[in-house]
Amino acid sequence: MIDTVIFDLDGLLIDSEYSFYKMDESFLKRYDKTFSLDDYVKHHCGKTVIDNISLFIKKYYLPISLDEGLKIINEDIQKDIDRGIPLKKGAKELLDYLKENRYKIVLATSSTKERALTLLEKDQVLDYFDGYVFGSDVKHGKPYPDVFLKAADIVDSDPKKCLVLEDSEAGIKAAYNAHIKVICIPDLKMPDNDHQKLLEAMLPSLDEVITYLKKDV
């Protein structure tokens, strides 16, 4: 029986992926490069900021270092943090259900600690979580299993009794590699057939997870 639910952040709990696309589009426009939403979805959705800036520099032969690129993009990220990013559909309903039914709730994200906690506080859901794992807390990011194994460990949960909620293929594979059940709530990108085979379920919104959990009792 599931006793712990582990949430991804971007594209799963908060509606941030389109904002990331617009940041990347603006970043590349500085160097007269065009960048489509389709390109973002196919090649960059769900990846870390460091990974994406590194890819841009290599792919577009940008005349900057990684540190210079990160300084530029982090200014836009800070603006997003200051504005706040809304929760995805059904997020509050699911969090209420989990808290009322005494599930352990953990955040596992490649985001920075300051960004993640600030955004959760702005959305008034910070106090729902029993633990957090951030990108700097693990040696290997998704699709390696580290982030989800650590998430289970910090709340003293058996991975076999955990459930991961994800939107990205990298996150799905990370959960699978950790031998943790995973449900996908797709955002901009639908997981391909190979990744869909790794899922417990694919649901249209977070509140649909409640029905799944009720069947698990």
C-alpha positions as CSV (number, residue, x, y, z in Angstrom):
1,M,0.0,0.0,0.0
2,I,1.3,3.5,-0.9
3,D,2.2,5.7,2.0
4,T,4.4,8.3,0.3
5,V,3.8,10.5,-2.8
6,I,6.8,12.2,-4.4
7,F,6.1,15.2,-6.6
8,D,8.2,16.7,-9.4
9,L,8.0,20.5,-9.6
10,D,8.2,22.0,-13.0
11,G,5.5,21.0,-15.4
12,L,3.9,18.7,-12.8
13,L,3.1,20.7,-9.7
14,I,3.6,24.2,-11.2
15,D,2.7,25.4,-14.7
16,S,6.2,26.5,-15.6
17,E,7.3,24.7,-18.8
18,Y,5.9,27.3,-21.2
19,S,7.7,30.0,-19.2
20,F,10.9,28.1,-19.6
21,Y,10.4,28.0,-23.3
22,K,9.8,31.8,-23.5
23,M,13.0,32.4,-21.5
24,D,15.0,30.1,-23.8
25,E,13.4,31.8,-26.9
26,S,14.4,35.2,-25.6
27,F,17.9,34.0,-24.7
28,L,18.6,32.7,-28.2
29,K,17.0,35.8,-29.8
30,R,20.0,37.8,-28.3
31,Y,22.2,35.9,-30.8
32,D,19.7,36.2,-33.7
33,K,18.7,32.5,-33.3
34,T,15.1,31.4,-33.7
35,F,13.7,28.8,-31.4
36,S,10.3,27.1,-31.8
37,L,8.1,25.6,-29.1
38,D,8.3,22.3,-31.1
39,D,12.1,22.3,-30.7
40,Y,11.8,23.0,-27.0
41,V,9.3,20.2,-26.5
42,K,11.3,17.7,-28.5
43,H,14.8,18.4,-27.2
44,H,14.7,20.5,-24.1
45,C,11.5,20.0,-22.0
46,G,12.2,18.6,-18.6
47,K,16.0,19.1,-18.7
48,T,18.0,21.2,-16.3
49,V,18.9,24.8,-17.0
50,I,22.6,23.9,-17.1
51,D,21.9,21.1,-19.6
52,N,19.9,23.3,-21.9
53,I,22.3,26.3,-21.9
54,S,25.2,23.9,-22.5
55,L,23.2,22.4,-25.5
56,F,22.4,25.9,-26.9
57,I,26.1,27.0,-26.7
58,K,27.2,23.8,-28.5
59,K,24.3,23.6,-31.1
60,Y,24.3,27.3,-32.0
61,Y,28.0,28.0,-31.6
62,L,27.3,30.8,-29.2
63,P,30.2,33.1,-28.3
64,I,29.8,32.8,-24.6
65,S,30.8,30.5,-21.7
66,L,28.4,28.4,-19.7
67,D,28.7,30.8,-16.7
68,E,27.9,33.8,-18.9
69,G,24.8,32.0,-20.3
70,L,23.6,31.0,-16.9
71,K,24.0,34.5,-15.6
72,I,21.7,35.8,-18.4
73,I,19.0,33.1,-18.0
74,N,19.1,33.2,-14.2
75,E,18.0,36.9,-14.4
76,D,14.8,35.8,-16.2
77,I,14.3,32.9,-13.8
78,Q,14.4,35.4,-10.9
79,K,11.7,37.5,-12.6
80,D,9.5,34.4,-12.8
81,I,10.2,33.7,-9.1
82,D,9.2,37.3,-8.2
83,R,6.0,37.0,-10.2
84,G,5.2,33.5,-8.9
85,I,4.0,30.5,-11.0
86,P,0.5,29.1,-10.6
87,L,-0.2,25.5,-9.6
88,K,-1.3,23.0,-12.2
89,K,-4.9,21.9,-12.3
90,G,-5.9,19.6,-9.4
91,A,-2.7,20.2,-7.4
92,K,-4.4,21.8,-4.3
93,E,-7.1,19.2,-4.3
94,L,-4.6,16.3,-4.4
95,L,-2.4,17.9,-1.7
96,D,-5.4,18.4,0.6
97,Y,-6.4,14.7,0.1
98,L,-2.9,13.5,0.8
99,K,-2.6,15.6,4.0
100,E,-6.0,14.6,5.3
101,N,-5.2,10.9,4.7
102,R,-1.7,11.1,6.3
103,Y,0.4,10.3,3.3
104,K,4.0,11.5,3.4
105,I,4.5,14.2,0.8
106,V,7.9,14.9,-0.7
107,L,9.2,17.3,-3.4
108,A,11.9,15.9,-5.7
109,T,13.1,18.5,-8.2
110,S,16.2,19.5,-10.2
111,S,15.4,23.1,-9.3
112,T,17.4,25.1,-6.8
113,K,16.2,25.2,-3.2
114,E,15.6,28.9,-3.1
115,R,13.5,28.9,-6.2
116,A,11.4,25.9,-5.3
117,L,10.7,26.9,-1.8
118,T,9.9,30.5,-2.8
119,L,7.4,29.3,-5.5
120,L,5.7,26.9,-3.2
121,E,5.4,29.6,-0.5
122,K,3.9,32.0,-3.0
123,D,1.4,29.3,-4.0
124,Q,0.6,28.7,-0.3
125,V,1.5,25.0,-0.3
126,L,4.9,24.9,1.3
127,D,3.6,23.5,4.6
128,Y,2.1,20.4,2.9
129,F,5.5,18.9,2.3
130,D,7.3,16.6,4.7
131,G,10.6,16.7,2.8
132,Y,12.5,18.1,-0.1
133,V,15.2,17.0,-2.5
134,F,16.8,19.6,-4.8
135,G,19.2,19.4,-7.7
136,S,22.2,20.1,-5.6
137,D,21.4,17.3,-3.2
138,V,22.3,14.5,-5.6
139,K,25.3,13.7,-7.7
140,H,23.3,12.4,-10.7
141,G,20.1,14.1,-12.0
142,K,17.2,12.4,-13.8
143,P,17.1,9.9,-15.5
144,Y,19.3,8.5,-12.8
145,P,17.3,7.3,-9.8
146,D,19.2,9.3,-7.1
147,V,16.6,12.1,-6.6
148,F,13.7,9.7,-5.9
149,L,15.7,7.3,-3.8
150,K,16.8,10.2,-1.6
151,A,13.3,11.5,-1.4
152,A,12.1,8.1,0.0
153,D,15.1,8.0,2.3
154,I,14.6,11.4,3.9
155,V,11.1,10.5,5.1
156,D,12.1,7.0,6.0
157,S,9.9,5.4,3.4
158,D,10.2,2.1,1.6
159,P,10.5,2.8,-2.2
160,K,8.0,0.0,-2.8
161,K,5.4,2.0,-0.9
162,C,6.1,5.2,-2.8
163,L,4.5,6.8,-5.8
164,V,6.2,9.3,-8.1
165,L,4.2,11.9,-10.0
166,E,6.0,13.1,-13.1
167,D,5.5,14.8,-16.5
168,S,8.8,14.2,-18.2
169,E,10.4,11.2,-19.8
170,A,13.6,11.7,-17.8
171,G,11.6,11.7,-14.6
172,I,9.6,8.6,-15.6
173,K,12.9,6.8,-16.3
174,A,14.4,8.0,-13.0
175,A,11.4,6.6,-11.1
176,Y,11.6,3.3,-13.0
177,N,15.3,3.1,-12.3
178,A,14.6,3.6,-8.6
179,H,12.0,0.8,-8.7
180,I,9.3,3.2,-7.7
181,K,5.8,3.3,-9.2
182,V,5.2,6.3,-11.4
183,I,2.2,8.1,-12.8
184,C,2.6,10.6,-15.6
185,I,0.4,13.8,-15.9
186,P,1.7,15.1,-19.3
187,D,2.4,18.7,-19.7
188,L,3.8,20.1,-23.1
189,K,5.1,16.7,-24.2
190,M,3.4,13.3,-24.3
191,P,5.8,10.5,-23.3
192,D,6.7,8.2,-26.1
193,N,5.5,4.6,-26.2
194,D,8.7,3.2,-24.6
195,H,8.2,5.5,-21.6
196,Q,4.5,4.9,-21.4
197,K,5.2,1.2,-20.8
198,L,7.1,2.1,-17.6
199,L,4.0,3.8,-16.1
200,E,1.4,2.7,-13.6
201,A,-1.0,5.1,-15.3
202,M,-1.2,8.3,-17.4
203,L,-3.8,10.8,-16.1
204,P,-5.1,14.1,-17.4
205,S,-4.7,16.1,-14.2
206,L,-3.4,15.8,-10.6
207,D,-6.8,15.5,-9.0
208,E,-7.3,12.2,-10.9
209,V,-4.5,10.7,-8.7
210,I,-7.0,10.7,-5.9
211,T,-9.1,8.0,-7.6
212,Y,-6.0,5.9,-8.2
213,L,-5.0,6.1,-4.5
214,K,-8.5,5.2,-3.3
215,K,-8.2,2.0,-5.3
216,D,-4.9,1.3,-3.6
217,V,-6.3,1.3,-0.1
